[in-house]
Amino acid sequence: MNPSINKLLGFCLLFAACTAPIDQEPRPVEPSIKVLKLSPNAVQEFVDDLELVIEYLDYDGDIGHPDPDEKTLWVQDSRLDEPDWYHVPPIAPVGQEVPIEGTFIVPLNRLFLLGNGQEEEVFFTIKLKDRAGNWSEEVISPTVTVSR
């Protein structure tokens, strides 16, 4: 066999040996979230509700908490200093380590204007904590206009 081919074959085998199969790659322990939708994109204060749709992925399945007093979803209105906290119930059975993915809806009820103007723009920063205390990355929603 040609020595050049032997070297190339050896390099290919070495490279293949260094890559783990996809199903054996390490998976992140923190949940992953993405804003799919925030609608409507304009609301009248004290009248219209918003609907925030979040997509989630968690390889160990520990999103949500059985205790309704545990707030694990953090939603920060861009105009306010403090976030709102929401309870997320367990999505997978507690104690089971199963990959989960899907969507959930967060109702954002009746926004209002904080200033004296006729309208304000607002966006939301969102993050999610799993039962192990791991936080997702922060994600930012589209902008919504709130008017009188």
Salt bridges, closest charged atoms under 4 A:
GLU45 OE2 - ARG148 NH1 2.98
ASP49 OD1 - ARG110 NE 3.92
ASP77 OD2 - ARG79 NH2 2.97
GLU120 OE1 - ARG79 NH1 2.63
GLU138 OE2 - LYS127 NZ 3.89
